[in-house]
Amino acid sequence: MRLTGPPCVDGLRERLGGELFSRVAGPDGPRNRARIHGTPGPRWFGPERPVRRVHGDASMFIGGLSALLLQSLHPLAMAAVAAHSGFRGDPWGRLQRTSTFLATTTYGTAESARLACARVRSVHERVSGTTPEGTAYRAGDPRLLGWVHVAEADSFLRAHQRYGHRPLTAAECDGYVADMARVATELGVVDPPRDRAELAERLDAYRPELRATPQARDAARFLLLNPPVPLVARLPYGVLAANAVSLLPGWAAAELRLPRARVVEDLCVRPLGSAMTSAVRWAMTAPPSATAPASA
């Protein structure tokens, strides 16, 4: 029985998947993938852990973009990103470094995960400055690290529950937050939330500190209106971006002055987001071997 599609379809799938992988993982992607998945040794997370399902799903494209928008609402975090991250001059490089870190801590050996976290901590220790308003910040400040963590964990989980191939159960959602806490602790976050209720409480606790600075709104315009993607990719990127905005809490979208229309989101934005995520998932999943048994 033939389980692959027609050659032209399989070829298109391979080309699209390869292009997406090269954009996200960079030129060292194949070598990093082989090292992360192929190196023997104990892992922080076994194959059954929720973090593996979430971080391996195409919904991360939407969740990651939504996380960046949400994280920008802390003035100190945004000032640090604007001054030190190089997200404008090298946006793809920043994405590739982030994706490699996530892959290493999620799927790599425990030793590789620890080294990856140590490198990030070392970078954070060297990053400090002042906001345009004159407030001092340190990237290694545990309070600031905590905000970046909870915004990321919440966004990734929201995206997976809405667009993921297999949404998590309530218990698995708590498990995902607990898995993320393992990485956060290694990065220097003090007492990270360990279930979904704690995550929601922690997000609420940060609310008085959050507001959209001119830097945050400028970053949102860059990410949503002037993305560093080829012209041919603007439409699919626009669908992902619209869904990243729809994933934000209402107050966050309002702070960033991003338009929201519930009817449009329900009838158009979310269905298109689900379709686009499915297309990305299809492109990045290798077709089954033509010789594989039907049960494979």
C-alpha positions in Angstrom: 0.0 0.0 0.0 1.3 3.4 -0.9 1.3 5.8 2.1 3.1 8.8 0.6 1.3 11.3 -1.6 2.0 11.9 -5.3 5.6 12.8 -6.0 4.8 16.5 -6.7 2.9 16.8 -3.4 5.7 15.1 -1.5 8.2 17.3 -3.2 6.3 20.5 -2.3 6.0 19.3 1.3 9.7 18.7 1.5 10.6 22.1 0.0 8.2 24.0 2.3 9.3 22.0 5.4 12.9 22.6 4.5 12.5 26.3 4.1 10.6 26.7 7.3 13.1 24.6 9.2 16.0 26.6 7.8 14.4 29.9 8.8 13.6 28.8 12.3 16.7 26.7 13.0 19.3 28.5 10.9 22.3 27.1 8.9 23.4 24.9 11.9 19.9 23.4 12.2 20.6 19.9 10.9 23.7 19.6 12.9 22.0 20.9 16.1 19.0 18.6 15.5 21.3 15.6 15.3 23.2 16.6 18.4 20.1 17.4 20.5 18.1 14.3 19.6 21.0 11.9 19.0 23.3 12.4 22.0 22.7 9.6 24.5 22.1 10.4 28.1 19.4 11.3 30.7 16.9 14.1 29.8 15.0 16.5 31.9 11.8 15.5 30.2 10.8 12.0 29.1 8.8 11.4 25.9 5.6 11.4 27.9 6.0 14.9 29.3 3.6 17.6 28.1 6.4 20.1 27.3 7.5 17.8 24.5 4.1 17.8 22.9 3.6 21.6 23.2 7.1 22.6 22.0 7.0 20.2 19.1 3.7 21.5 17.7 3.2 24.1 14.9 1.1 26.2 17.3 4.4 27.5 18.6 4.6 29.8 15.6 1.6 31.7 16.9 2.5 31.2 20.6 6.0 32.6 20.1 4.8 35.7 18.4 2.1 36.3 21.0 4.7 35.8 23.8 6.9 38.5 22.3 4.0 41.0 22.2 3.0 40.2 25.8 6.5 40.3 27.1 7.0 43.8 25.6 4.5 45.2 28.1 7.0 45.2 30.9 8.9 48.5 30.4 12.1 47.1 31.8 12.0 43.9 29.7 11.2 45.9 26.6 14.0 48.4 27.2 16.5 45.5 27.6 15.3 43.9 24.4 15.4 47.1 22.5 19.0 47.9 23.6 20.6 44.5 23.7 18.8 41.8 21.8 19.4 42.9 18.2 15.9 41.8 17.2 15.7 44.5 14.5 19.2 44.0 13.0 19.1 40.2 13.2 15.6 39.0 13.9 16.1 35.6 12.3 19.3 35.0 14.3 17.4 35.8 17.5 14.6 33.4 16.5 17.2 30.7 15.7 19.0 31.1 19.0 15.7 31.0 20.9 14.5 27.9 19.0 17.8 26.1 19.6 17.5 26.9 23.3 14.0 25.6 23.5 14.9 22.4 21.6 18.0 21.8 23.7 16.1 22.2 27.1 13.1 20.3 25.9 14.7 17.3 24.0 18.4 17.4 24.7 20.4 15.7 27.4 20.3 17.1 31.0 23.9 18.2 30.7 23.2 20.0 27.4 20.2 21.7 29.0 22.2 22.8 32.0 24.9 24.3 29.8 22.3 26.1 27.6 20.8 27.7 30.7 24.2 28.6 32.0 25.0 30.4 28.8 21.8 32.4 28.9 22.4 33.3 32.6 25.9 34.5 31.6 24.5 36.8 28.9 21.9 38.1 31.3 24.5 39.0 33.9 26.2 41.3 31.3 23.0 43.1 30.3 22.0 46.2 32.2 21.0 49.8 31.5 18.3 52.4 31.9 14.9 52.9 30.2 14.2 56.0 28.2 12.5 57.3 31.4 15.7 56.8 33.4 14.8 53.6 35.3 17.6 51.2 35.8 17.2 47.5 34.8 19.2 44.3 35.0 18.3 41.4 32.7 19.4 39.0 35.5 16.9 40.5 38.0 14.8 37.5 39.2 11.6 39.6 39.1 12.2 40.5 35.5 13.1 36.9 34.6 9.9 35.8 36.2 7.8 38.0 34.0 9.5 36.8 30.8 8.9 33.2 32.0 5.3 33.5 32.9 4.4 35.4 29.7 6.1 32.8 27.6 4.6 29.8 29.4 1.1 31.3 29.3 1.4 32.2 25.6 2.8 28.8 24.5 0.1 27.0 26.4 -2.8 29.2 25.2 -1.6 28.7 21.6 -1.4 25.0 22.0 -4.8 24.7 23.6 -6.4 26.7 20.7 -4.3 25.5 17.7 -2.4 22.4 18.8 -3.0 19.1 17.1 -3.8 17.4 20.5 -4.8 19.9 23.2 -3.7 19.0 26.7 -6.0 17.8 29.4 -6.3 19.9 32.6 -3.8 17.7 34.3 -1.4 17.9 31.4 -1.7 21.7 31.4 -0.5 21.7 35.0 2.2 19.3 34.0 3.3 21.6 31.2 3.6 24.5 33.7 5.6 22.3 36.0 7.9 21.3 33.2 8.5 24.9 32.3 9.2 25.7 35.9 12.2 23.2 35.7 13.8 25.3 33.0 12.9 28.6 34.7 14.6 27.6 37.9 17.8 26.8 36.1 17.6 30.3 34.5 17.4 32.0 37.8 13.6 32.5 38.3 12.7 32.3 41.9 9.7 30.1 42.8 8.2 29.8 39.3 4.5 28.8 39.1 4.0 25.0 38.9 0.4 24.7 37.8 -2.0 26.6 35.7 -3.8 28.3 38.6 -0.4 29.6 40.0 0.5 30.8 36.5 -2.7 32.8 36.2 -2.1 34.3 39.7 1.4 35.2 38.9 0.3 37.0 35.6 -2.2 39.0 37.6 0.4 39.9 40.2 2.5 41.5 37.4 -0.4 43.5 36.0 0.3 46.8 37.9 3.9 46.9 36.5 2.8 46.5 32.8 2.1 49.2 30.3 2.9 49.8 26.6 5.8 52.2 26.2 6.6 53.8 22.9 9.3 51.1 22.5 6.7 48.4 23.0 4.3 49.9 20.4 7.2 50.3 18.0 8.2 46.7 18.4 4.6 45.6 17.8 4.5 47.6 14.5 7.7 46.0 13.5 6.5 42.4 14.3 3.0 42.8 12.8 3.3 45.4 10.0 6.9 45.3 8.8 8.1 41.7 9.5 11.4 40.6 8.0 9.8 38.0 5.7 9.8 37.7 1.9 6.9 39.2 0.0 5.6 35.8 -0.9 5.3 34.9 2.8 3.6 38.1 3.9 0.1 36.7 3.6 0.7 33.5 5.7 2.7 35.5 8.2 -0.2 37.9 8.4 -2.5 35.1 9.3 -0.2 33.9 12.1 0.3 37.5 13.3 -3.5 38.2 13.5 -3.9 35.0 15.5 -1.1 36.0 17.8 -2.9 39.2 18.5 -6.2 37.3 19.1 -4.4 35.2 21.6 -3.5 38.1 23.8 -5.5 39.1 26.9 -7.9 41.9 26.0 -6.1 44.4 28.2 -2.8 43.6 26.6 -4.1 44.2 23.0 -5.7 47.5 24.2 -2.4 48.6 25.7 -0.6 48.0 22.4 -3.5 49.7 20.5 -4.1 46.6 18.5 -7.6 46.3 17.0 -9.8 43.5 18.2 -13.2 42.5 16.8 -14.7 39.4 18.4 -17.0 38.6 15.5 -14.2 38.9 12.9 -11.9 36.8 15.1 -14.5 34.0 15.5 -15.6 33.9 11.9 -12.3 34.6 10.1 -9.1 35.0 12.1 -9.3 31.8 14.2 -10.4 29.5 11.4 -7.6 30.8 9.2 -5.2 30.4 12.1 -6.2 26.8 12.5 -5.9 26.1 8.8 -2.5 27.8 8.6 -1.2 25.9 11.6 -2.3 22.7 10.1 -0.5 23.6 6.9 2.7 24.4 8.7 2.4 21.1 10.7 1.9 19.2 7.4 4.9 20.8 5.8 7.2 20.2 8.7 6.2 16.5 9.3 8.0 14.1 7.2 5.7 11.9 5.1 5.5 8.3 6.1 7.8 5.9 4.3 6.3 4.2 1.3 7.5 0.9 2.7 6.2 1.4 6.2 3.5 -0.9 7.5 0.0 0.5 7.8 0.3 0.4 11.6 3.5 2.5 11.7 
